[in-house]
């Protein structure tokens, strides 16, 4: 892909204490592999969020700390981890503003949970303490490329269309998870214990949330995972050309 045609894809970083940014290079490398140009997105003033969204061709919201339960109207559970309210508010506004423009978006891990919360949904503050029924391991102790539990895709989902696989195993690094799905979003995948593993918006060109980390598998050569990033970058390129 010619350099001038590469879509610019913003990637949020993990924010510590609302002031320090860190980002695993696998996110950027997966985008580079797919032909996009990654750009780490910092927290900006609220009035600058619309301008930032206009300049980006795509957006990935990544992992990080726990989501502040005040955002979705709950008191903090005793097993809630560290929260950074400034980051939560910013990411919610960023997602909503970006999708007002109907540009391609992926929320990964915590990013999927924030996608749900931004649209009015809720999360389990701690799965082990709050999830009803059998719960499998969602915070694995194995290396990041190990596939620890199974996921089943809905056959009418965009993710199934992209990956061409219905059931497979994924890596998992979270103790929170989607509880009440926001109005307007649809479940695209679940784990064997019933926990939501992917979301999509039928009201947008390309807007989805993925609970696992396909970027790790994409860089290992897994075709289905690479398809996610290739399809995403193609959608971002279409949007870029339409807005030139």
Secondary structure, DSSP 8 states (H G I E B T S, - for coil): --GGG--EEEEE-EEETTTEEE--HHHHHHHHHHT-EEEEE----GGGHHHHHHH-SEEEE---SB--GGGGT----TT---B-HHHHHHHHHHHHHHHHTT-EEEEETHHHHHHHHHTT--EES-HHHH--S----SB--S-TT---EEEEE-TTSHHHHHH--SEEEE--B-S-EE-S--TTEEEEEEETTS-EEEEEETTSSSEEEESS-HHHHHTTT-HHHHHHHHHHHHHHHHHHHHT-
